[in-house]
Amino acid sequence: MKILRRETRPLSWPAAVLLVAGAAACFHLAYSSESFAPLRLLIIGYVVCLAQLSRLKTTRQSFYAGLAAGFLCVAPQLTCFWKIFGPAAIVLWIILALWIGAFTGMTRAALARFGPGWTAALVPFIWTGLEYFRSELYYLKFSWLNVGYAFSGWDVLPLCILGMYGVGFIAAICAALFLCIRFLYGSIATIIVICAAVFLSPPLRDSRHFNRIHVAGMQMEFPSERELPAALDSLLAKYTNADLLVLSEYTLDGPVPDSLKDWCRRNHRYLVVGGKDPAPNNNYYDTAFVVGPDGEIAFRQGKSVPIQFFKDGLPAPKQELWNSPWGKIGFCVCYDLSYTRVIDPLVKMGAQMIIVPTMDVVDWGRRQHQLHALVAPVRSAEYGLPIFRVASSGISQAVDLNGGTKATVPFAGEGQPLFATFDLPPRGSLPADRLLAPVSVGITGIALLLLLVWKPQRTPFNEPAERSQAELADKIQNNSDETRDAVSPQLFSQNIWSKSQRWIKSLTGEYPVSTIDDFPLPEGEGQGEGKPRSMTQRRVVSFEIRRAFPTAP
């Protein structure tokens, strides 16, 4: 019983269209499965379909098919781009889709040069390398819509061990299996890989014996300075045991005013509030300020990665932890939480909790808020740290150190409060993909260089039309089953001769029409030695040539 694939069969365009549609369907179902979590496993089917697109006839075709699949995946999810940027959103959608096209194109080129076995070994590294580079390493970095975010809030996979990019690596392993082994065995192997990853999950972390902190927050979008003291009074009246109060990013249009400092001094509370810290040349840092019970600024942290194409201030010159009375607390301002390269240094410094003031404008739409809300549970599960995230118009979240949501405030909940009690762990930890992902980028770069200098192998997958004239003559001489099928009267009713003739002329001169009579017919079918062939016999031979090269134009 054969398990391994000896060679890769070219993919027809109808099959490619089905795979593009299948990839898009799996992706959207996985990202829309809030009510039925097992549907999130369809994200693996998404990667499998993309890998199969590498079986098209040329690298260019595989690239364009991947580009189309990527566009169908990202555009419906990121409709907020249109609301923010207008028609320029199309360019941003295409840029995101290009990374999917790069994956299918590189996989196709690897199949043509290295064969299915080595390509299957490369596919997980190519996928992870491209995904990490797209998410973390270049100017337009954008980590949303990765494979790992599909498992946000669902602890079936050990994010604390694998990490977000490690989950994508596992999905790519499953996709690679279908390139090198047959479908049935690939399905069985995929189930085994998923079960093995599930059984790696450690028990849930317990932090009941650590320092406890009570945190309250309120959603407010661009409030006036006059509204803030009254809003804080109502929040403290509802949660009298709150040790720390949090407001969203850009709550203030400048530094912390005296009115808020006086409020903290009067109520003996710590307050985290987003504002602007002045910078040289009439610029600023998008900053999370911590105001102490004495009314002074106890700590401040600027935004590390300002959003591209926005007036979002300067990048923070450094990252530090706030040594609070309850433990070491790190701050990520809004989209900083989306980047592991921002949070990893905080974890290495010993952070015990992450606070995230966020601004998500209500006009950006519900779907944008839902996608952004997928980030915090993944980060908590990866690092083993609680996260308290207050967004201007939702979705605000209090997430425990296992990635479970303790409390949440819905989209467009203006003025709604959020409260949670956390037991801070001693410190967080980094998952294995923090080493795997950079290594994958290096392997992907080396593979790309090899693909540029390595010539494709001469195989039926690469050059299906290049078969020898002797092979075709033997096929007709031996009166094969395909030849007998070709003599069927039903086939003669079609315009076989004209189609065969057009195809023969497209060849490079190997099979000119004048040489058809040079092929011997099976015994008993000729008209006698030296006699010309009949038109029917010529049609049979021409049709047989066309059947021998089904992938020819």
C-alpha positions in Angstrom: 0.0 0.0 0.0 1.5 3.3 -1.1 1.6 6.1 1.4 4.1 8.6 0.0 3.6 10.5 -3.2 6.4 9.9 -5.7 5.5 12.9 -7.7 3.2 15.9 -7.6 0.3 15.9 -10.1 -0.5 19.3 -11.7 -3.6 21.0 -10.5 -6.3 22.0 -13.0 -7.9 25.5 -12.9 -11.4 24.3 -11.8 -9.8 22.5 -8.9 -7.7 25.6 -8.1 -10.9 27.7 -8.0 -12.5 25.3 -5.6 -9.4 25.4 -3.4 -9.4 29.2 -3.4 -13.1 29.2 -2.4 -12.4 26.5 0.2 -9.5 28.5 1.8 -11.7 31.6 2.1 -14.6 29.6 3.5 -12.5 27.8 6.1 -10.9 31.1 7.1 -14.1 33.0 7.6 -15.8 30.1 9.5 -12.8 29.8 11.8 -12.8 33.6 12.5 -16.6 33.7 13.0 -17.0 30.7 15.3 -17.7 32.5 18.6 -20.7 30.3 19.4 -19.2 26.9 18.3 -15.5 26.8 19.2 -14.6 23.5 17.3 -15.1 25.4 14.0 -11.9 27.2 14.7 -10.0 24.1 13.7 -11.0 24.9 10.1 -8.2 27.4 10.1 -6.0 24.3 9.5 -8.1 23.6 6.4 -7.4 27.1 5.3 -3.6 26.5 5.3 -4.1 23.1 3.7 -6.0 24.6 0.7 -3.3 27.3 0.3 -0.6 24.7 0.2 -2.4 22.7 -2.5 -2.5 25.8 -4.7 1.2 25.2 -5.2 0.4 22.3 -7.5 -0.6 24.7 -10.4 1.4 24.5 -13.6 3.6 27.5 -13.0 4.9 29.5 -10.0 3.1 32.6 -11.4 -0.2 30.8 -11.5 0.3 29.6 -7.9 1.2 33.1 -6.8 -1.9 34.7 -8.4 -4.1 32.0 -6.9 -2.7 32.6 -3.5 -3.1 36.4 -4.0 -6.8 35.9 -4.8 -7.4 33.6 -1.8 -5.6 36.1 0.5 -7.7 39.0 -0.8 -11.0 37.0 -0.3 -9.9 36.4 3.2 -8.7 39.8 4.4 -11.0 42.2 2.6 -14.3 41.0 4.1 -12.7 40.9 7.6 -11.0 44.4 7.4 -13.9 46.5 6.1 -12.7 49.0 8.7 -9.9 49.9 6.4 -12.5 51.3 3.9 -14.1 53.3 6.6 -10.7 54.7 7.7 -8.8 55.1 4.4 -11.5 55.0 1.7 -10.5 53.5 -1.7 -6.9 53.3 -0.5 -8.0 50.3 1.6 -7.8 48.2 -1.6 -4.1 48.7 -1.7 -3.7 47.7 1.9 -5.8 44.6 1.3 -3.6 43.6 -1.6 -0.5 44.2 0.4 -1.8 41.7 3.1 -2.8 39.3 0.3 0.7 39.4 -1.2 2.1 37.5 1.7 -0.3 34.6 1.0 0.7 34.7 -2.7 4.3 34.7 -1.6 3.7 31.5 0.3 1.9 29.6 -2.5 4.5 30.9 -5.0 7.5 29.8 -3.0 5.9 26.5 -2.3 5.3 25.9 -6.0 8.9 26.9 -6.8 10.2 24.5 -4.1 8.1 21.6 -5.5 9.6 22.2 -8.9 13.2 22.1 -7.6 13.2 19.9 -4.5 10.3 17.6 -4.9 7.4 16.9 -2.5 9.5 15.5 0.3 11.9 18.4 0.9 9.2 20.9 0.1 7.0 19.4 2.8 9.9 19.8 5.3 10.2 23.5 4.2 6.6 24.5 4.2 6.2 25.0 8.0 9.2 27.2 8.1 8.2 29.2 5.0 4.7 29.8 6.5 6.0 30.8 9.9 8.8 32.9 8.5 6.5 34.9 6.2 3.8 35.3 8.9 6.3 36.5 11.5 8.0 38.9 9.0 4.6 40.3 8.0 3.5 40.7 11.6 6.6 42.1 13.3 9.6 43.0 11.1 8.7 45.6 8.4 7.2 49.0 8.3 3.6 47.9 7.4 3.7 45.2 10.1 0.2 44.0 11.0 -0.4 40.8 13.0 -4.1 40.5 12.8 -5.8 37.6 11.0 -2.9 35.2 11.8 -3.7 31.5 12.3 -3.0 31.8 16.1 -5.7 34.4 16.7 -8.4 32.0 15.5 -7.9 30.1 18.8 -8.3 33.2 21.0 -10.0 32.3 24.3 -10.0 28.6 23.5 -7.4 26.7 25.4 -7.5 23.6 23.2 -3.9 24.3 22.1 -1.1 25.1 24.5 -0.4 28.7 23.6 1.9 29.0 26.6 4.2 26.4 24.9 3.6 26.9 21.2 2.9 30.6 21.1 0.8 32.3 18.4 3.4 31.6 15.6 3.9 28.1 16.9 0.2 27.4 16.3 0.7 28.5 12.7 3.7 26.2 12.5 1.5 23.3 13.5 -1.1 24.2 11.0 1.5 24.4 8.3 2.9 20.9 9.3 -0.6 19.5 8.7 -0.7 21.3 5.3 2.7 19.9 4.4 1.6 16.3 5.0 -0.9 16.5 2.2 1.9 17.4 -0.2 4.0 14.4 0.4 1.5 11.6 1.4 -1.9 10.6 0.1 -5.1 12.2 1.2 -6.3 9.4 3.5 -3.0 9.1 5.3 -2.6 12.9 5.4 -6.0 13.2 7.2 -5.0 10.6 9.7 -1.6 12.2 10.3 -3.3 15.6 10.7 -5.6 14.2 13.4 -2.6 12.7 15.2 -0.7 16.0 15.0 -3.6 18.0 16.5 -4.2 15.4 19.2 -0.5 15.5 20.1 -0.6 19.3 20.4 -3.7 19.1 22.6 -2.1 16.6 24.9 0.9 18.9 25.3 -1.4 21.4 27.1 -0.3 21.9 30.7 -2.7 22.3 33.6 -4.2 25.8 34.1 -2.0 28.1 36.1 -3.1 28.9 39.7 -2.3 32.4 41.2 -4.6 32.4 44.2 -1.7 32.8 46.7 -0.1 35.8 45.0 -0.6 39.6 45.4 -4.2 40.7 44.8 -5.3 43.9 43.1 -8.7 45.3 42.3 -8.9 47.2 39.0 -11.8 49.3 37.6 -12.1 51.0 34.3 -14.6 53.0 32.2 -15.2 53.3 28.5 -15.2 56.9 27.4 -14.5 58.2 23.9 -13.0 61.7 23.7 -14.6 63.1 26.9 -14.1 66.7 27.9 -11.8 67.4 30.9 -14.9 68.6 32.8 -16.6 65.2 32.5 -13.7 63.2 33.9 -13.9 63.9 37.7 -17.7 63.1 37.7 -17.2 59.9 35.8 -14.4 58.8 38.1 -16.7 59.5 41.1 -19.4 57.3 39.7 -16.9 54.5 39.0 -15.5 54.6 42.5 -18.9 54.8 44.0 -19.8 51.5 42.3 -16.5 49.8 43.1 -15.4 51.2 46.4 -12.7 48.6 46.8 -10.9 49.5 43.5 -7.2 50.1 44.1 -6.5 51.3 40.6 -8.7 53.1 38.1 -8.0 53.0 34.3 -9.2 55.2 31.4 -8.6 54.7 27.7 -5.9 55.9 25.3 -6.3 59.6 24.2 -8.7 60.4 27.0 -6.7 63.6 27.3 -5.5 65.8 24.5 -2.4 66.8 26.4 -0.7 66.1 29.8 -2.6 65.3 32.9 -4.6 68.3 34.1 -4.7 69.6 37.7 -8.3 68.5 38.0 -7.4 64.8 37.8 -4.4 65.2 40.0 -6.6 66.8 42.6 -9.1 64.0 42.3 -6.4 61.3 42.9 -5.2 63.3 45.9 -8.7 63.7 47.3 -9.7 60.0 46.9 -6.3 58.4 47.6 -6.4 56.3 44.5 -4.1 55.5 41.6 -5.3 56.5 38.1 -4.0 55.3 34.7 -5.1 57.7 31.9 -4.1 58.1 28.3 -2.8 61.4 27.0 -0.1 63.3 25.2 3.3 63.9 26.6 5.0 66.9 24.8 8.0 66.1 22.6 10.4 68.4 20.6 9.4 70.0 17.3 5.8 70.4 18.3 5.3 66.6 18.5 4.3 64.3 21.3 4.4 60.8 22.7 1.1 58.9 23.0 1.5 58.1 26.7 -0.1 56.1 29.5 0.2 58.3 32.7 0.0 56.9 36.2 -1.1 59.5 38.8 -0.4 58.5 42.4 -2.5 59.2 45.5 -0.3 62.2 46.2 -1.4 63.8 42.9 1.9 63.4 41.3 2.9 61.5 38.1 4.2 58.2 39.5 5.0 56.6 36.1 4.6 57.1 32.4 5.1 54.9 29.3 4.9 56.0 25.7 3.5 54.0 22.8 6.3 51.9 21.2 4.7 51.4 17.8 2.6 54.3 16.5 0.1 53.3 13.9 1.2 53.8 10.3 -0.6 56.6 8.4 -2.0 58.1 11.6 -0.9 61.2 13.6 0.0 59.0 16.5 3.0 60.6 18.0 6.6 59.5 18.2 7.8 56.0 19.2 8.7 55.6 22.9 12.4 56.0 23.4 12.4 53.2 26.1 10.3 50.6 27.9 10.1 50.3 31.6 8.0 48.6 34.3 6.0 50.4 37.0 7.0 49.1 40.5 3.5 49.4 41.9 2.5 48.5 45.5 1.1 45.2 44.1 3.9 44.2 41.8 5.6 45.0 38.5 3.1 46.2 35.9 3.9 46.8 32.3 2.0 49.1 29.9 1.1 48.6 26.2 -0.7 51.5 24.6 -3.4 50.2 22.2 -1.9 48.3 19.2 1.4 47.7 21.1 -0.3 44.6 22.4 -0.4 43.2 18.9 3.3 43.0 18.7 5.3 40.3 20.5 8.5 42.3 20.1 7.0 45.0 22.3 5.7 42.7 25.1 8.6 40.3 25.2 11.0 42.8 26.8 8.4 43.6 29.5 8.1 39.9 30.3 11.9 39.5 30.4 12.0 42.4 32.9 9.7 40.6 35.2 6.2 42.0 34.4 3.4 40.5 36.5 0.5 42.2 34.8 -0.2 44.2 31.6 -2.5 47.2 31.4 -3.6 48.3 28.0 -5.3 51.8 27.5 -6.8 51.6 24.0 -8.7 53.8 21.5 -11.0 52.1 19.1 -13.3 54.7 17.6 -16.9 53.6 17.3 -17.1 54.7 13.7 -14.6 52.0 12.7 -17.3 49.4 13.2 -18.2 46.4 15.2 -16.0 43.9 13.3 -12.8 46.0 13.9 -13.5 45.9 17.7 -14.1 42.2 17.6 -10.9 41.5 15.8 -8.9 43.7 18.2 -10.5 41.9 21.1 -8.9 38.6 19.9 -5.4 39.8 20.9 -5.6 40.1 24.7 -6.7 36.5 25.4 -3.9 35.2 23.1 -1.3 37.3 24.9 -2.4 36.3 28.3 -2.3 32.6 27.4 1.2 33.0 25.8 2.8 34.8 28.7 0.8 33.6 31.7 0.0 37.2 32.7 -3.3 38.9 33.5 -4.3 41.7 31.2 -6.7 44.6 31.9 -7.6 46.4 28.6 -9.9 49.5 28.5 -11.0 50.6 25.1 -12.7 54.0 24.3 -15.8 52.4 22.8 -15.2 48.7 23.5 -14.5 45.9 23.6 -12.9 46.3 27.0 -11.6 43.1 28.7 -10.3 41.7 31.9 -8.3 38.5 31.0 -6.8 36.1 33.5 -3.4 34.6 33.2 -4.7 31.5 31.4 -6.4 33.5 28.6 -9.9 33.3 30.0 -12.1 36.4 30.0 -13.1 37.4 33.6 -15.2 40.4 32.5 -15.9 42.4 29.4 -17.8 45.5 28.2 -19.4 45.3 24.7 -18.9 47.5 21.7 -20.2 51.0 21.8 -20.8 50.9 25.5 -20.1 54.6 26.3 -19.7 55.2 30.0 -19.9 51.5 30.9 -17.6 50.2 33.7 -15.3 47.2 33.9 -14.1 45.6 37.1 -11.9 42.6 37.9 -9.8 41.2 40.7 -6.4 39.8 39.8 -3.9 37.7 41.7 -0.5 38.6 40.2 1.8 35.7 39.4 5.5 36.0 40.3 6.4 36.6 36.6 5.5 35.6 33.1 7.3 33.3 30.6 8.0 33.3 26.8 6.6 30.5 24.5 8.9 28.5 22.2 7.9 30.3 19.1 9.9 33.4 20.2 12.9 31.4 19.0 11.2 29.4 16.3 9.8 32.4 14.4 13.1 34.3 13.9 14.8 31.0 12.9 12.0 30.4 10.4 12.6 33.9 8.9 16.3 32.9 8.4 15.4 29.5 6.8 12.8 31.3 4.5 15.5 33.7 3.4 17.9 31.0 2.6 15.2 29.0 0.8 14.4 32.1 -1.3 18.0 32.5 -2.4 18.2 28.8 -3.4 15.0 29.0 -5.4 16.4 31.9 -7.3 19.6 30.1 -8.3 18.4 26.5 -8.4 17.0 25.3 -11.8 13.8 23.3 -11.7 14.0 19.6 -12.2 12.8 18.1 -15.5 9.8 16.1 -14.3 6.3 15.5 -15.6 5.1 18.1 -12.9 7.3 20.8 -14.4 7.1 19.9 -18.1 4.1 17.7 -18.7 4.3 18.3 -22.4 7.8 17.0 -22.8 7.5 13.4 -23.6 9.6 11.6 -26.1 8.4 10.7 -29.6 9.5 7.1 -29.0 7.3 6.9 -25.9 4.3 8.0 -27.9 5.1 5.6 -30.8 5.4 2.7 -28.4 2.1 3.6 -26.8 0.3 3.5 -30.2 2.3 0.5 -31.4 1.3 -1.6 -28.3 -2.4 -0.8 -29.0 -2.9 0.5 -25.4 -6.3 0.8 -23.8 -6.2 4.5 -24.2 -5.8 4.0 -28.0 -8.7 1.6 -28.1 -10.8 4.1 -26.3 -9.8 6.8 -28.7 -11.2 4.7 -31.7 -14.7 5.0 -30.2 -17.2 6.3 -32.9 -18.7 8.6 -30.3 -15.4 10.5 -30.1 -15.3 10.9 -33.9 -18.4 13.0 -33.8 -16.5 15.7 -32.1 -14.1 18.0 -33.9 -11.1 16.0 -32.9 -9.0 16.7 -35.9 -9.1 20.4 -35.7 -8.3 20.5 -32.0 -5.4 18.1 -32.4 -4.0 20.1 -35.3 -4.1 23.3 -33.4 -2.3 21.7 -30.5 0.3 20.1 -32.7 1.2 23.5 -34.3 1.7 24.9 -30.8 4.6 22.4 -30.2 8.2 23.2 -31.0 8.3 21.1 -34.1 8.6 17.7 -32.5 5.3 16.5 -33.9 4.5 18.3 -37.2 1.4 17.1 -39.0 3.5 15.6 -41.8 5.0 13.1 -39.4 1.7 11.6 -38.3 2.0 9.0 -41.1 5.4 7.9 -39.7 3.7 6.4 -36.6 2.9 2.7 -37.2 -0.6 1.6 -36.6 -1.5 -1.6 -34.7 -1.5 -4.6 -36.8 -4.6 -5.1 -38.9 -5.7 -1.4 -39.0 -3.5 -0.2 -41.9 -4.6 -0.1 -45.5 -1.6 -2.0 -46.7 2.1 -1.3 -46.9 2.9 1.9 -48.8 -0.7 3.1 -48.9 -1.6 6.4 -47.3 -3.7 6.5 -44.1 -7.3 7.3 -44.2 -8.6 10.5 -42.6 -10.2 8.4 -39.8 -6.8 6.8 -39.0 -5.1 10.2 -39.0 -7.8 11.5 -36.6 -7.2 8.6 -34.3 -3.4 9.2 -34.1 -3.9 12.9 -33.7 -6.4 12.4 -30.9 -4.0 10.0 -29.2 -1.2 12.6 -29.3 -3.6 15.1 -27.6 -4.6 12.5 -25.0 -0.9 11.8 -24.2 -0.5 15.5 -23.4 -3.6 16.5 -21.5 -2.1 19.6 -19.9 -0.9 21.2 -23.2 -2.6 24.4 -24.4 
